[in-house]
Amino acid sequence: MRVYKTGEIARIIGIHSNTVRLYEELELIPVVKRQPNGYRVFTDFHIDQFKLARLAFQIEVLQNGLRQKIIQMLKISAKGDFDTALSITNEYLELVSIERRNAEEAIEIVKQILSDKADENTRFFKRKEVSNYLGISMDTLRNWEMNGLLTIKRKQNGYRVYTDKDIRYLKIIRSLRCANYSLASILRMLGQLSKNPDIDIKEVLDTPKETEDIITVCDNLITSLSHAENNASKMIAMLQNMKASNYEF
């Protein structure tokens, strides 16, 4: 059985030595034995587990407990229980697929809302009425307004009044937020929609601008979920190969 030192592992995987020790502390790799002089000793099992973990964290899908599930899988795999790890990864793949389908369905809902040609600005609503009608909390409405997703007019007495058009846009925001699109991606889409009603909604939601300072997974949600699906399939293949390797424990 070939063994490796910490520095060798770091070079093989392409990470810093401190990251090697962090993975050990987090129990994402098998227990590391030590030589009499205190040096850590790694094996091929460790290398394969590192590669599995790096792939698992390449696209971090955070919603609905998916990140916790993938961490659970890695910790179980690190203990050599590949059957359970495979079962968890298959569950993860199914959940990611559901998230992707939800994201795509939300876009279709947005298209349906936008295609509704009903007259607008014929009625006016107070914030409390909007909250009750749409099932959205008052705090959420304030948050969306503070983040620039919607600009609400005020009466002379200072009270906000929501129009039918505002309700349409709130339904759009609600649908996209329920599918875990980021506020930034929704703001980007609404901004372009106001300039061009014929935009490709899916493309705009999924394509952050180069000028955006911080880009998260939810800023290009469908692409990220698709990559996560592909990676999950690769993880299943890796776990099957690890199971067949008959490592020495």
Contacts in CASP RR format, 6 or more apart in sequence:
PFRMAT RR
TARGET T0000
AUTHOR 0000-0000-0000
METHOD contacts of the structure
MODEL  1
MRVYKTGEIARIIGIHSNTVRLYEELELIPVVKRQPNGYRVFTDFHIDQF
KLARLAFQIEVLQNGLRQKIIQMLKISAKGDFDTALSITNEYLELVSIER
RNAEEAIEIVKQILSDKADENTRFFKRKEVSNYLGISMDTLRNWEMNGLL
TIKRKQNGYRVYTDKDIRYLKIIRSLRCANYSLASILRMLGQLSKNPDID
IKEVLDTPKETEDIITVCDNLITSLSHAENNASKMIAMLQNMKASNYEF
1 43 0 8 1.000
1 44 0 8 1.000
1 248 0 8 1.000
2 43 0 8 1.000
2 44 0 8 1.000
3 41 0 8 1.000
3 42 0 8 1.000
3 43 0 8 1.000
4 12 0 8 1.000
4 41 0 8 1.000
4 42 0 8 1.000
4 43 0 8 1.000
4 46 0 8 1.000
4 47 0 8 1.000
5 39 0 8 1.000
5 40 0 8 1.000
5 41 0 8 1.000
5 42 0 8 1.000
6 17 0 8 1.000
6 20 0 8 1.000
6 21 0 8 1.000
6 39 0 8 1.000
6 40 0 8 1.000
6 42 0 8 1.000
7 17 0 8 1.000
7 20 0 8 1.000
8 42 0 8 1.000
9 20 0 8 1.000
9 42 0 8 1.000
9 46 0 8 1.000
9 47 0 8 1.000
9 50 0 8 1.000
10 16 0 8 1.000
10 17 0 8 1.000
10 19 0 8 1.000
10 20 0 8 1.000
12 47 0 8 1.000
13 20 0 8 1.000
13 47 0 8 1.000
13 50 0 8 1.000
13 51 0 8 1.000
13 54 0 8 1.000
15 50 0 8 1.000
15 54 0 8 1.000
20 50 0 8 1.000
23 29 0 8 1.000
23 50 0 8 1.000
23 53 0 8 1.000
24 32 0 8 1.000
24 40 0 8 1.000
27 75 0 8 1.000
27 78 0 8 1.000
28 49 0 8 1.000
28 53 0 8 1.000
28 71 0 8 1.000
28 74 0 8 1.000
28 75 0 8 1.000
28 78 0 8 1.000
29 46 0 8 1.000
29 49 0 8 1.000
29 50 0 8 1.000
29 53 0 8 1.000
29 78 0 8 1.000
30 43 0 8 1.000
30 45 0 8 1.000
30 46 0 8 1.000
30 49 0 8 1.000
30 78 0 8 1.000
30 79 0 8 1.000
30 80 0 8 1.000
30 249 0 8 1.000
32 40 0 8 1.000
32 41 0 8 1.000
32 42 0 8 1.000
32 46 0 8 1.000
33 40 0 8 1.000
33 41 0 8 1.000
34 40 0 8 1.000
34 41 0 8 1.000
35 41 0 8 1.000
43 247 0 8 1.000
43 248 0 8 1.000
44 245 0 8 1.000
44 247 0 8 1.000
45 242 0 8 1.000
45 245 0 8 1.000
45 247 0 8 1.000
45 248 0 8 1.000
45 249 0 8 1.000
48 238 0 8 1.000
48 241 0 8 1.000
48 242 0 8 1.000
48 245 0 8 1.000
49 74 0 8 1.000
49 77 0 8 1.000
49 78 0 8 1.000
49 242 0 8 1.000
51 238 0 8 1.000
52 74 0 8 1.000
52 77 0 8 1.000
52 235 0 8 1.000
52 238 0 8 1.000
52 239 0 8 1.000
52 242 0 8 1.000
53 74 0 8 1.000
55 231 0 8 1.000
55 234 0 8 1.000
55 235 0 8 1.000
55 238 0 8 1.000
56 70 0 8 1.000
56 73 0 8 1.000
56 74 0 8 1.000
56 231 0 8 1.000
56 235 0 8 1.000
57 70 0 8 1.000
58 227 0 8 1.000
58 231 0 8 1.000
59 217 0 8 1.000
59 224 0 8 1.000
59 227 0 8 1.000
59 228 0 8 1.000
59 231 0 8 1.000
60 67 0 8 1.000
60 217 0 8 1.000
61 67 0 8 1.000
61 96 0 8 1.000
61 99 0 8 1.000
61 217 0 8 1.000
61 224 0 8 1.000
61 225 0 8 1.000
61 228 0 8 1.000
62 217 0 8 1.000
63 99 0 8 1.000
63 180 0 8 1.000
63 218 0 8 1.000
64 95 0 8 1.000
64 99 0 8 1.000
64 180 0 8 1.000
66 92 0 8 1.000
66 95 0 8 1.000
66 96 0 8 1.000
66 99 0 8 1.000
69 88 0 8 1.000
69 91 0 8 1.000
69 92 0 8 1.000
69 95 0 8 1.000
70 89 0 8 1.000
70 92 0 8 1.000
72 88 0 8 1.000
73 85 0 8 1.000
73 88 0 8 1.000
73 89 0 8 1.000
73 92 0 8 1.000
73 235 0 8 1.000
74 85 0 8 1.000
76 84 0 8 1.000
76 85 0 8 1.000
76 88 0 8 1.000
77 85 0 8 1.000
77 239 0 8 1.000
77 242 0 8 1.000
80 247 0 8 1.000
80 249 0 8 1.000
82 239 0 8 1.000
82 240 0 8 1.000
82 242 0 8 1.000
82 243 0 8 1.000
83 243 0 8 1.000
85 239 0 8 1.000
86 236 0 8 1.000
86 239 0 8 1.000
86 240 0 8 1.000
86 243 0 8 1.000
89 232 0 8 1.000
89 235 0 8 1.000
89 236 0 8 1.000
89 239 0 8 1.000
90 236 0 8 1.000
92 232 0 8 1.000
93 229 0 8 1.000
93 232 0 8 1.000
93 233 0 8 1.000
93 236 0 8 1.000
96 225 0 8 1.000
96 228 0 8 1.000
96 229 0 8 1.000
96 232 0 8 1.000
97 229 0 8 1.000
99 179 0 8 1.000
99 180 0 8 1.000
99 225 0 8 1.000
100 222 0 8 1.000
100 225 0 8 1.000
100 226 0 8 1.000
100 229 0 8 1.000
102 178 0 8 1.000
102 179 0 8 1.000
102 180 0 8 1.000
103 179 0 8 1.000
103 180 0 8 1.000
103 181 0 8 1.000
103 221 0 8 1.000
103 222 0 8 1.000
103 225 0 8 1.000
104 202 0 8 1.000
104 222 0 8 1.000
105 179 0 8 1.000
106 175 0 8 1.000
106 176 0 8 1.000
106 178 0 8 1.000
106 179 0 8 1.000
106 181 0 8 1.000
107 201 0 8 1.000
107 202 0 8 1.000
107 205 0 8 1.000
109 175 0 8 1.000
110 172 0 8 1.000
110 175 0 8 1.000
110 176 0 8 1.000
110 201 0 8 1.000
111 201 0 8 1.000
113 168 0 8 1.000
113 171 0 8 1.000
113 172 0 8 1.000
113 175 0 8 1.000
114 168 0 8 1.000
114 172 0 8 1.000
114 193 0 8 1.000
114 197 0 8 1.000
116 168 0 8 1.000
118 164 0 8 1.000
119 164 0 8 1.000
120 163 0 8 1.000
120 164 0 8 1.000
120 165 0 8 1.000
120 168 0 8 1.000
121 163 0 8 1.000
121 164 0 8 1.000
121 165 0 8 1.000
122 164 0 8 1.000
123 163 0 8 1.000
123 164 0 8 1.000
124 161 0 8 1.000
124 162 0 8 1.000
124 163 0 8 1.000
125 133 0 8 1.000
125 161 0 8 1.000
125 162 0 8 1.000
125 163 0 8 1.000
125 166 0 8 1.000
125 167 0 8 1.000
126 159 0 8 1.000
126 160 0 8 1.000
126 161 0 8 1.000
126 162 0 8 1.000
127 138 0 8 1.000
127 141 0 8 1.000
127 160 0 8 1.000
127 162 0 8 1.000
128 138 0 8 1.000
129 162 0 8 1.000
130 136 0 8 1.000
130 141 0 8 1.000
130 162 0 8 1.000
130 166 0 8 1.000
130 167 0 8 1.000
130 170 0 8 1.000
131 137 0 8 1.000
131 138 0 8 1.000
131 141 0 8 1.000
133 167 0 8 1.000
134 167 0 8 1.000
134 170 0 8 1.000
134 171 0 8 1.000
134 174 0 8 1.000
136 170 0 8 1.000
136 174 0 8 1.000
141 170 0 8 1.000
144 150 0 8 1.000
144 170 0 8 1.000
144 173 0 8 1.000
144 183 0 8 1.000
145 151 0 8 1.000
145 152 0 8 1.000
147 183 0 8 1.000
147 187 0 8 1.000
148 187 0 8 1.000
149 169 0 8 1.000
149 173 0 8 1.000
149 183 0 8 1.000
149 186 0 8 1.000
149 187 0 8 1.000
149 190 0 8 1.000
150 166 0 8 1.000
150 169 0 8 1.000
150 170 0 8 1.000
150 173 0 8 1.000
152 160 0 8 1.000
152 161 0 8 1.000
152 162 0 8 1.000
152 166 0 8 1.000
153 160 0 8 1.000
153 161 0 8 1.000
153 163 0 8 1.000
154 160 0 8 1.000
154 161 0 8 1.000
155 161 0 8 1.000
162 170 0 8 1.000
169 190 0 8 1.000
172 186 0 8 1.000
172 190 0 8 1.000
173 186 0 8 1.000
173 190 0 8 1.000
176 185 0 8 1.000
176 186 0 8 1.000
176 189 0 8 1.000
176 205 0 8 1.000
177 183 0 8 1.000
177 186 0 8 1.000
179 221 0 8 1.000
180 218 0 8 1.000
180 221 0 8 1.000
181 205 0 8 1.000
181 218 0 8 1.000
181 221 0 8 1.000
182 216 0 8 1.000
182 218 0 8 1.000
182 219 0 8 1.000
182 221 0 8 1.000
184 208 0 8 1.000
184 212 0 8 1.000
184 216 0 8 1.000
184 219 0 8 1.000
185 205 0 8 1.000
185 206 0 8 1.000
185 208 0 8 1.000
185 218 0 8 1.000
185 219 0 8 1.000
185 220 0 8 1.000
185 221 0 8 1.000
186 205 0 8 1.000
188 204 0 8 1.000
188 205 0 8 1.000
188 208 0 8 1.000
188 209 0 8 1.000
189 199 0 8 1.000
189 201 0 8 1.000
189 204 0 8 1.000
189 205 0 8 1.000
192 199 0 8 1.000
192 204 0 8 1.000
193 199 0 8 1.000
193 201 0 8 1.000
193 204 0 8 1.000
202 222 0 8 1.000
205 221 0 8 1.000
205 222 0 8 1.000
206 220 0 8 1.000
206 221 0 8 1.000
206 222 0 8 1.000
206 223 0 8 1.000
207 220 0 8 1.000
208 215 0 8 1.000
208 219 0 8 1.000
208 220 0 8 1.000
212 219 0 8 1.000
217 224 0 8 1.000
218 224 0 8 1.000
END
